[in-house]
Amino acid sequence: MREMKMKTPVQMTDDLARFIKETREDAAFPHESLYVDLLEQWKVLSRYQLEYADKESKRLYNAYWNSMSHWYKIFDKEREHLLEPTALPSEELMDFYSGLIEDLMDHVLSLVPPSPHSTIIKLTDFRVLLSNELQKIIQLDLGIQGPIDFAMIMDYWKMLGESFDREKIK
C-alpha cells in the first residue's frame, strides 16, 4: 500500500483524473458518476487564486480542501474496490441512503454563506465558486449509484459538513 502524504488540491485532482481514465468511468454521462462530477468540481476549485482572497474566502477554501483531503484518503484506500460490481441494496435501503444524503446535502448547503446580494460580488469570492459547484453536484443521480458509491457520496457530504461546522462557516 502506498504511503499517504498530504496531497495538494492539484495533486488530488490529477490523481482522480487518472483514476477516471484508467477505469473508463469517463464514459458516464453527466451526473451519473460521483467521481466524474467531483473531478469537474475539483478542476474549478483547485484553480482558485488564494493570494487574492478575502479572509472569509480563505477560511471557506481551507475548510473545503481540508474535508476533501479527508475524503481523498478514504478514496485512495478504497480505490481498488470502488468499481467492483456489487448487488444493489433493497429499494428501502436505497431510499434510506438517499434520504441521509439529502439531509447531509441540505446541511452543507445551509452552511455555505450566501453571496451578498446588495454588494458587488468579486470574482475572487470563493463563496460564489463553491456555491455554483455545489449546485452542480447535487444533480448527481442517486438512483443509479451502487452501495460503495453511496458510502463515498455520504462521506463527501458528511466531511464537508463537519469541516464547515468545525470552522464555524456561516
ROGUKE-982109 format. One record per atom (N, C-alpha, C, O): x, y, z. Coordinates in steps of 0.02 Angstrom, whole numbers, plus 32768, in hexadecimal, padded with zeros to 4 digits. Last residue first. Layout:
- c1,c2,c3
- X,Y,Z;
...
//
This chain:
- c1,c2,c3
- 7BFD,85E3,819F;
- 7BB7,85F7,819A;
- 7BB3,8640,818C;
- 7B7C,865C,8186;
- 7C6C,8577,81E6;
- 7C5B,8599,81A7;
- 7C10,85A6,81A9;
- 7BE8,8579,81B5;
- 7CB4,853F,8250;
- 7C7C,856D,825C;
- 7C6E,8599,821F;
- 7C65,85D5,8224;
- 7D0A,84DC,823B;
- 7D23,8520,822C;
- 7CEF,8556,823A;
- 7CFB,8591,8231;
- 7CB6,8472,8259;
- 7CF2,847E,8281;
- 7D0C,84C4,8278;
- 7D22,84E4,82A8;
- 7C59,847D,81F0;
- 7C43,8485,8236;
- 7C7F,8497,8262;
- 7C7B,84C5,828B;
- 7CAB,8460,8184;
- 7C8C,84A2,8188;
- 7C74,84B0,81CF;
- 7C79,84E8,81E7;
- 7CCC,83DB,81A5;
- 7D01,840E,819D;
- 7CE5,8454,81A3;
- 7D02,8480,81C4;
- 7C4E,839E,81A6;
- 7C77,839F,81E3;
- 7CAD,83D5,81DF;
- 7CBA,83F8,8210;
- 7C27,83B2,811E;
- 7C00,83CE,8156;
- 7C29,83D3,8196;
- 7C27,8406,81B8;
- 7C8A,8368,80DB;
- 7C82,83B0,80CE;
- 7C5E,83D1,8108;
- 7C73,8405,8121;
- 7C70,82EA,8110;
- 7CB0,830B,811E;
- 7CAE,8355,8110;
- 7CCD,837D,8134;
- 7BF0,82D2,80DD;
- 7BFB,82D1,8125;
- 7C3B,82F6,8136;
- 7C3D,831E,8164;
- 7C03,82D4,8052;
- 7BD8,8307,8072;
- 7BE4,830B,80BD;
- 7BE3,8342,80D9;
- 7C60,8267,8045;
- 7C6B,82A9,8027;
- 7C44,82DF,804C;
- 7C60,8310,8063;
- 7C1D,81FB,8083;
- 7C5B,8215,80A0;
- 7C6A,825C,8086;
- 7C80,8287,80AC;
- 7BB5,81EA,8027;
- 7BA6,81FD,806C;
- 7BE3,821B,808D;
- 7BDF,824E,80AF;
- 7C02,81C2,7FB9;
- 7BDA,8200,7FB4;
- 7BC9,8218,7FFB;
- 7BCD,8254,8009;
- 7C36,814A,7FE9;
- 7C64,8180,7FD7;
- 7C3F,81C3,7FD2;
- 7C5B,81F7,7FE4;
- 7BBF,8100,7FFB;
- 7BEB,810E,8034;
- 7C1A,8149,8025;
- 7C25,8173,8050;
- 7B93,80FC,7F77;
- 7B6A,811D,7FAA;
- 7B95,812F,7FE7;
- 7B8F,8166,8002;
- 7BFA,80AF,7F3F;
- 7BF1,80F5,7F2B;
- 7BC8,811C,7F5E;
- 7BD8,8155,7F6E;
- 7BDE,8036,7F7B;
- 7C1D,8057,7F8A;
- 7C1A,80A1,7F78;
- 7C33,80CC,7F9C;
- 7B5D,8018,7F42;
- 7B67,8020,7F8A;
- 7BA7,8045,7F9D;
- 7BA6,8070,7FC9;
- 7B45,8080,7EAD;
- 7B4E,8041,7ED0;
- 7B5B,804E,7F1A;
- 7B62,8087,7F2E;
- 7ACA,80EC,7E63;
- 7B08,80E1,7E87;
- 7B09,809D,7EA9;
- 7AD5,8083,7EBE;
- 7A58,8117,7E28;
- 7A80,80E6,7E03;
- 7AC3,80D7,7E25;
- 7AF0,80BA,7E07;
- 7A17,8177,7E74;
- 79F3,813A,7E63;
- 7A1C,8105,7E40;
- 7A07,80CC,7E3A;
- 7A5D,81EA,7E7E;
- 7A65,81B9,7EB4;
- 7A44,8176,7EA4;
- 7A54,8144,7EC3;
- 7AAD,8249,7E11;
- 7A74,821B,7E11;
- 7A7F,81E4,7E45;
- 7AA6,81B5,7E3A;
- 7ADA,82EC,7E3E;
- 7AF0,82A6,7E37;
- 7AB5,8278,7E3F;
- 7A8E,827E,7E6F;
- 7ABC,836C,7E5A;
- 7A96,834E,7E23;
- 7AAA,8305,7E18;
- 7A8D,82E3,7DEC;
- 7B13,839D,7EB2;
- 7AD4,8383,7ECF;
- 7AA8,8364,7E99;
- 7A76,8344,7EA8;
- 7B78,83D0,7E64;
- 7B80,838B,7E7D;
- 7B40,8371,7E9E;
- 7B39,8334,7EA5;
- 7B4A,8452,7E45;
- 7B53,8420,7E0F;
- 7B54,83DA,7E2C;
- 7B35,83AC,7E10;
- 7B4A,8492,7EBD;
- 7B0A,848E,7E99;
- 7B0F,845A,7E61;
- 7ADD,843B,7E4F;
- 7BD1,8490,7EDA;
- 7BA4,8466,7F01;
- 7B61,845E,7EDF;
- 7B42,8429,7EE3;
- 7BFC,84F1,7E7E;
- 7C12,84AC,7E77;
- 7BE6,847C,7E9F;
- 7BD8,8445,7E88;
- 7BC0,8566,7EB1;
- 7BB2,8550,7E6D;
- 7BC3,8506,7E64;
- 7B9D,84E1,7E45;
- 7BFF,856A,7F30;
- 7BB6,8564,7F2B;
- 7BA2,854B,7EE5;
- 7B77,851F,7EE0;
- 7C85,857C,7F0A;
- 7C70,8540,7F2D;
- 7C25,8536,7F27;
- 7C0E,84FE,7F1B;
- 7C7F,85FC,7EC9;
- 7C98,85C0,7EA7;
- 7C7E,8581,7EC8;
- 7C63,8555,7EA6;
- 7C4D,864B,7F33;
- 7C2A,8648,7EF3;
- 7C3E,8608,7ECE;
- 7C13,85E3,7EB6;
- 7CAD,863D,7F97;
- 7C68,8629,7FA4;
- 7C42,861F,7F62;
- 7C1C,85EF,7F5B;
- 7D21,8677,7F6B;
- 7D1D,862E,7F67;
- 7CD6,8615,7F73;
- 7CC3,85E0,7F5B;
- 7D35,8701,7F0C;
- 7D0D,86EA,7F44;
- 7D03,869E,7F3E;
- 7CDF,8688,7F10;
- 7D6F,873B,7EA0;
- 7D9C,8716,7ECD;
- 7D77,86FB,7F0B;
- 7D96,86E1,7F38;
- 7D13,8786,7E63;
- 7D21,8745,7E44;
- 7D4F,871B,7E70;
- 7D55,86DF,7E65;
- 7CA4,87D2,7ED6;
- 7CE6,87CD,7EB8;
- 7CEF,8788,7E9A;
- 7CD6,8757,7EB4;
- 7C0B,881D,7EC6;
- 7C2D,87DE,7ED6;
- 7C6F,87DD,7EB0;
- 7C72,87E5,7E73;
- 7BD2,88AC,7F14;
- 7BEF,8891,7ED7;
- 7C16,8853,7EEA;
- 7C3E,8854,7F19;
- 7B46,8892,7F84;
- 7B89,88AC,7F72;
- 7B9F,888E,7F30;
- 7B83,885D,7F17;
- 7AD1,8856,7F9F;
- 7AD1,889F,7F9B;
- 7B14,88BC,7F86;
- 7B1A,88F8,7F79;
- 7AE6,87D0,7FAB;
- 7AC0,87E9,7F71;
- 7AC6,8834,7F68;
- 7AC0,884E,7F31;
- 7B6E,876D,7FD0;
- 7B4A,87AA,7FE4;
- 7B28,87C9,7FA7;
- 7B49,87DB,7F76;
- 7B51,86C2,7FC3;
- 7B73,86FC,7FA8;
- 7B4C,873A,7FBD;
- 7B0E,873A,7FBB;
- 7B44,8663,805B;
- 7B29,867C,801C;
- 7B52,86B8,8004;
- 7B71,86DB,802B;
- 7BB3,85E9,8098;
- 7B99,862D,809E;
- 7B7E,8645,805A;
- 7B9E,863D,8027;
- 7B7F,854B,80B3;
- 7BA6,8573,8084;
- 7B89,85B9,8085;
- 7B4E,85C4,8075;
- 7B22,850D,8105;
- 7B5D,852A,8124;
- 7B86,8556,80F5;
- 7BAB,8581,810B;
- 7AC1,84D7,80B7;
- 7AAC,850B,80E6;
- 7AE8,852E,8106;
- 7AE2,8566,811E;
- 7B0A,8476,8075;
- 7AF2,84AF,804E;
- 7ADB,84E8,807C;
- 7AE1,8523,806A;
- 7B1B,841B,80E1;
- 7B55,843E,80C3;
- 7B3E,847C,809D;
- 7B5C,84B2,80A5;
- 7A93,83F4,80F5;
- 7ABB,8411,812B;
- 7AF5,8439,810F;
- 7B01,8472,8123;
- 7A72,83BC,807A;
- 7A4E,83F7,8092;
- 7A75,841B,80C8;
- 7A78,8459,80CA;
- 7ACA,834D,807E;
- 7ACF,837F,804A;
- 7AAF,83C1,8060;
- 7ACC,83F7,805A;
- 7A96,8303,80E7;
- 7ADA,831C,80EB;
- 7AE5,8356,80BA;
- 7B05,8388,80CA;
- 7A17,82E7,80AF;
- 7A1C,830C,80EE;
- 7A61,832B,80F6;
- 7A68,8365,8109;
- 7A3D,829D,803E;
- 7A1A,82DD,8035;
- 7A1C,8308,8074;
- 7A22,8345,8070;
- 7A76,822E,807D;
- 7AA0,825A,8053;
- 7A7E,829E,804A;
- 7AA0,82D1,804D;
- 7A04,81F9,80BB;
- 7A3D,820E,80E3;
- 7A69,8240,80BC;
- 7A7D,8274,80D6;
- 79B8,81DB,8048;
- 799F,820B,807A;
- 79D7,8226,80A6;
- 79DA,8261,80B4;
- 7A0A,817A,800D;
- 79FA,81B8,7FE9;
- 79E2,81EE,8019;
- 79F5,8228,8013;
- 7A04,8116,8070;
- 7A44,8137,805F;
- 7A38,817A,803C;
- 7A57,81AC,804D;
- 7979,80F8,8066;
- 7996,810F,80A5;
- 79D7,8134,8099;
- 79E2,816B,80B3;
- 7970,80CC,7FE3;
- 794A,8108,7FF7;
- 7966,8125,8038;
- 796A,8162,8040;
- 79C0,805B,7FEF;
- 79D4,8091,7FC2;
- 79B0,80D2,7FD3;
- 79CE,8108,7FD1;
- 7971,8011,8047;
- 79B3,8027,805C;
- 79CD,8060,8030;
- 79ED,808E,8049;
- 7902,7FFB,7FF5;
- 78F9,801E,8035;
- 793C,803A,804D;
- 793F,8072,8066;
- 793A,7FB0,7F8E;
- 7920,7FF3,7F7F;
- 7916,801D,7FBF;
- 7921,8059,7FBF;
- 79D3,7F60,7FC2;
- 798B,7F62,7FB7;
- 7975,7FAA,7FAB;
- 7998,7FDA,7FBB;
- 7A6D,7F7E,7F69;
- 7A45,7F73,7FA5;
- 79FB,7F76,7F94;
- 79E8,7F8B,7F5D;
- 7AB5,7F23,7EE3;
- 7A94,7F60,7EFA;
- 7A6D,7F50,7F3A;
- 7A50,7F1A,7F40;
- 7B4D,7ECC,7EEB;
- 7B04,7EC9,7EE8;
- 7AE8,7F0B,7F03;
- 7B01,7F26,7F34;
- 7BD7,7F0B,7E8E;
- 7BB9,7EF4,7ECD;
- 7B6E,7EF7,7EC6;
- 7B52,7F1E,7EA0;
- 7C6A,7F12,7E31;
- 7C21,7F08,7E30;
- 7C09,7EED,7E74;
- 7C25,7EBD,7E8F;
- 7CE0,7F8E,7E5E;
- 7CCE,7F47,7E5C;
- 7C82,7F40,7E5A;
- 7C5F,7F64,7E7E;
- 7D09,800E,7E6B;
- 7CE1,7FFE,7E30;
- 7CD3,7FB4,7E28;
- 7CBD,7F9E,7DF3;
- 7D4F,8011,7EE7;
- 7D19,8041,7ED7;
- 7CEC,802B,7E9E;
- 7CB0,8036,7EA0;
- 7DBB,7FC7,7F0B;
- 7D79,7FA8,7F12;
- 7D40,7FD4,7EF9;
- 7D06,7FBD,7EF7;
- 7E2B,8015,7EFD;
- 7E2B,7FD3,7EDB;
- 7DE5,7FB4,7EDB;
- 7DD6,7F8A,7EB0;
- 7E11,8085,7F50;
- 7E0E,808B,7F07;
- 7E0B,8049,7EE2;
- 7DEC,8044,7EAD;
- 7E17,8092,7FDA;
- 7DE3,8067,7FBE;
- 7DE4,8062,7F71;
- 7DBC,803D,7F55;
- 7E7E,80EB,7FF3;
- 7E7F,80AA,8014;
- 7E4F,8078,7FF2;
- 7E5E,803C,7FEF;
- 7E53,8159,7FAA;
- 7E93,813A,7F99;
- 7E98,80F3,7FB6;
- 7EB2,80C6,7F96;
- 7DDB,8179,7FEE;
- 7DDA,8167,7FA7;
- 7E1A,8140,7F95;
- 7E16,810C,7F75;
- 7E11,819F,8069;
- 7DE4,8166,8065;
- 7DE1,814C,801D;
- 7DE5,8110,8012;
- 7E5B,820F,803E;
- 7E7D,81D7,8061;
- 7E52,8198,805F;
- 7E6C,8162,8054;
- 7DF6,8261,800B;
- 7E27,8244,7FDD;
- 7E4C,8209,7FFE;
- 7E5A,81D7,7FDD;
- 7DB8,828E,807F;
- 7D92,8263,8050;
- 7DC3,823F,8022;
- 7DBA,8203,8015;
- 7E20,82DD,80B1;
- 7E08,82A4,80D8;
- 7DE2,8273,80AB;
- 7DEB,8236,80B0;
- 7E24,833B,804A;
- 7E60,8314,8059;
- 7E4E,82D6,8081;
- 7E69,82A0,8075;
- 7DA8,8375,8056;
- 7DB6,834D,801A;
- 7DF5,8323,8023;
- 7DFB,82EC,8007;
- 7DB8,83BB,80CD;
- 7D87,8384,80CA;
- 7D94,8357,808E;
- 7D8D,831A,8092;
- 7E19,8415,80A3;
- 7E27,83EA,80DC;
- 7DF7,83AE,80DA;
- 7E0D,8375,80E3;
- 7DD6,845A,803F;
- 7E0C,842D,802C;
- 7E22,8400,8065;
- 7E3C,83C9,8059;
- 7D75,84A0,8090;
- 7D61,8474,8059;
- 7D99,8441,804A;
- 7D8C,8405,8048;
- 7DC5,84E9,80E8;
- 7D95,84B8,8103;
- 7D81,8486,80CC;
- 7D7D,844A,80D9;
- 7E09,853B,808C;
- 7E2E,850C,80B6;
- 7E00,84D6,80D3;
- 7E14,849C,80D6;
- 7D9B,8583,8056;
- 7DC7,855C,802B;
- 7DEC,8527,8054;
- 7DEE,84EC,8041;
- 7D6C,85C4,80C9;
- 7D41,8595,80A6;
- 7D6A,8567,8079;
- 7D5D,852B,8076;
- 7DDB,8614,80E8;
- 7DC1,85E4,8119;
- 7D97,85AE,80F7;
- 7D9E,8573,8105;
- 7DE4,8661,8072;
- 7E1C,8635,8086;
- 7E04,8600,80B7;
- 7E17,85C6,80B2;
- 7D6B,86A6,8076;
- 7D78,8678,803F;
- 7DB0,8648,8050;
- 7DAD,860D,803F;
- 7D82,86F6,80E7;
- 7D4C,86C4,80E8;
- 7D55,8691,80B0;
- 7D48,8655,80BB;
- 7DEE,8748,80BC;
- 7DF5,871C,80F6;
- 7DC0,86E4,80F6;
- 7DD0,86AA,8102;
- 7DFD,8746,8006;
- 7DF0,8767,8046;
- 7DF2,8732,807D;
- 7DF7,86F6,806F;
- 7E81,8718,7F92;
- 7E42,870B,7FB6;
- 7E3C,8736,7FF5;
- 7E6D,8749,8014;
- 7EF1,8714,7F49;
- 7EC6,874E,7F3F;
- 7E85,874A,7F68;
- 7E59,8775,7F62;
- 7F2E,869B,7F66;
- 7F51,86D9,7F7A;
- 7F26,8718,7F71;
- 7F35,874C,7F8F;
- 7EE1,8636,7F2E;
- 7ED9,8645,7F75;
- 7EF9,8687,7F89;
- 7EE2,86A8,7FB7;
- 7E91,861B,7EA5;
- 7ECD,8641,7EB8;
- 7EC5,865B,7F00;
- 7EA7,868F,7F0C;
- 7E5A,857B,7E74;
- 7E4A,85B9,7E98;
- 7E8B,85DA,7EAF;
- 7EB7,85B9,7ECB;
- 7E68,8501,7E3D;
- 7E88,8539,7E1A;
- 7E7E,857C,7E3D;
- 7E97,85AF,7E26;
- 7E19,84AD,7E84;
- 7E62,84A9,7E90;
- 7E88,84E1,7E6D;
- 7EC1,84EE,7E7D;
- 7D98,84C3,7E55;
- 7DAA,84DD,7E96;
- 7DF5,84DA,7EA5;
- 7E0E,8501,7ECE;
- 7D98,8485,7DD4;
- 7D86,84CC,7DDD;
- 7DA3,84E7,7E1E;
- 7DC3,851B,7E1F;
- 7DBE,8403,7DF2;
- 7DE2,8428,7DBE;
- 7DD6,8473,7DC7;
- 7E04,849C,7DC2;
- 7D5E,83DC,7E50;
- 7DA3,83E6,7E66;
- 7DCB,840E,7E33;
- 7DF6,8436,7E45;
- 7CEE,83CF,7DFD;
- 7CEE,83FE,7E35;
- 7D35,840F,7E4A;
- 7D46,8449,7E53;
- 7D18,8368,7DA8;
- 7D06,83A9,7D8C;
- 7D08,83DF,7DC2;
- 7D20,8417,7DB6;
- 7D27,8302,7E08;
- 7D61,831A,7DE2;
- 7D53,835F,7DC4;
- 7D7E,838B,7DC6;
- 7CA3,82F0,7E2F;
- 7CD2,830C,7E5F;
- 7D11,8326,7E3C;
- 7D2C,8359,7E4F;
- 7C6F,82B6,7DBA;
- 7C54,82F6,7DD3;
- 7C85,8318,7E03;
- 7C8E,8355,7E00;
- 7CBD,8241,7DB9;
- 7CC0,8270,7D80;
- 7CA7,82B4,7D96;
- 7CC6,82E7,7D86;
- 7C96,8208,7E33;
- 7CDD,8216,7E26;
- 7CE5,8248,7DED;
- 7D10,8274,7DF0;
- 7C0D,81F2,7E2B;
- 7C28,821F,7E5E;
- 7C6E,8236,7E4B;
- 7C7F,8271,7E52;
- 7BBA,81E7,7D94;
- 7BF4,81D0,7DBA;
- 7C0A,8205,7DEC;
- 7C19,823D,7DD9;
- 7B51,8227,7D5B;
- 7B49,81DF,7D67;
- 7B81,81C5,7D94;
- 7B78,8193,7DB7;
- 7B63,82AB,7D37;
- 7B3B,829D,7D73;
- 7B2B,8253,7D7D;
- 7AFE,8242,7DA3;
- 7B7D,828B,7C8A;
- 7B7E,82BA,7CC3;
- 7B4D,82A4,7CFA;
- 7B15,828F,7CEC;
- 7BA2,81DB,7C6B;
- 7B82,821B,7C5A;
- 7B87,824A,7C96;
- 7B93,8233,7CCE;
- 7C3E,8183,7C66;
- 7BFD,8192,7C86;
- 7BE2,81D5,7C6D;
- 7C09,8202,7C5B;
- 7CBA,8172,7C39;
- 7C85,8163,7C09;
- 7C40,8173,7C25;
- 7C0E,8171,7C01;
- 7D11,8181,7CA0;
- 7D03,81BE,7C78;
- 7CCF,81B1,7C42;
- 7CBA,81E0,7C20;
- 7D31,810A,7CD1;
- 7CF8,812B,7CF1;
- 7CE4,8169,7CCA;
- 7CAC,8182,7CD1;
- 7D9D,80C2,7CAD;
- 7D6C,80D2,7C79;
- 7D2C,80EF,7C96;
- 7CF7,80ED,7C77;
- 7E04,80B7,7D03;
- 7DCA,808C,7D10;
- 7D92,8096,7CDD;
- 7D5E,8076,7CE2;
- 7E60,8115,7CD7;
- 7E74,80CE,7CDB;
- 7E38,80A0,7CE2;
- 7E3A,8068,7CC9;
- 7E15,818D,7CE5;
- 7E2C,8177,7CA3;
- 7E3C,812C,7CA3;
- 7E28,8107,7C76;
- 7E03,8191,7D6F;
- 7DC9,8192,7D43;
- 7DDC,8178,7CFE;
- 7DB7,8151,7CE0;
- 7E88,8195,7D9D;
- 7E5C,815F,7DB1;
- 7E21,8159,7D80;
- 7E0F,8122,7D6B;
- 7EB0,8211,7D66;
- 7ED1,81D3,7D51;
- 7EA5,8196,7D61;
- 7E9D,8169,7D37;
- 7E5D,8267,7DAF;
- 7E57,8265,7D66;
- 7E76,8224,7D4B;
- 7E5B,8205,7D1E;
- 7E90,8251,7E2F;
- 7E4A,823E,7E21;
- 7E40,8239,7DD5;
- 7E1C,820D,7DBE;
- 7F0F,8288,7E1C;
- 7F08,8242,7E2C;
- 7EC1,8229,7E1E;
- 7EB8,81F2,7E04;
- 7EF0,830F,7E04;
- 7F13,82E8,7DD1;
- 7F0B,829D,7DDD;
- 7F01,8277,7DAE;
- 7EB5,832E,7E80;
- 7E8F,8335,7E42;
- 7EAE,830B,7E0B;
- 7E8B,82E7,7DE8;
- 7F21,831D,7ED7;
- 7EE4,82F3,7EDF;
- 7EBB,82F4,7E9F;
- 7EA1,82C0,7E8A;
- 7F76,8381,7EA4;
- 7F8B,833A,7EA3;
- 7F4F,830C,7EAA;
- 7F4A,82D9,7E88;
- 7F29,83F3,7EC0;
- 7F3A,83E3,7E7B;
- 7F4F,839A,7E74;
- 7F3C,8378,7E44;
- 7F21,83F1,7F4E;
- 7EE4,83EB,7F25;
- 7EF4,83D7,7EDC;
- 7ECF,83B0,7EBE;
- 7FA9,8386,7F88;
- 7F8C,83C7,7F79;
- 7F4C,83BD,7F51;
- 7F40,8387,7F37;
- 7FAC,8308,8006;
- 7FB0,831D,7FC0;
- 7F90,8362,7FB9;
- 7F63,8375,7FDE;
- 8009,82C5,8084;
- 7FD6,82F7,8076;
- 7FE0,830F,802E;
- 8015,8327,801B;
- 802B,8219,805E;
- 8041,825B,8073;
- 8009,828B,8062;
- 7FDE,827D,8038;
- 801F,8175,807B;
- 7FF4,81AE,806C;
- 8011,81EE,8089;
- 8011,81F8,80C6;
- 8072,80F7,8026;
- 8072,8121,8061;
- 804B,8160,804F;
- 8055,817D,8019;
- 8018,8070,7FD9;
- 803E,80AE,7FD5;
- 803B,80D4,8017;
- 800A,80D1,803B;
- 802A,7FC5,8000;
- 8000,8000,8000;
- 802C,803E,8000;
- 805F,8041,8023;
//
